[in-house]
Amino acid sequence: MTPTWRKPAGTLLIVLMITVWAVLIATLADTVIGWPIALQSLFYLATGLVWIAPLGPLLKWMETGRWR
């Protein structure tokens, strides 16, 4: 079994995605701070989970080399 470049590239892509997503959400903090606490909680819960969606296809690509 020969190692592939997909796993290190995919790992770096995951780290990059998380970093970009965190910076994007952090830039919205000034807007969100004025919202009611319940709405803030829902916003941060939703945005904390949304970034997981693209991981499925990315992890599959890392293992198989195919997106589907």
PyMOL commands that set and color helices and strands:
alter all, ss='L'
color gray80, all
select helices_A, chain A and resi 6-27+29-32+37-50+55-64
alter helices_A, ss='H'
color red, helices_A
deselect
rebuild
show_as cartoon
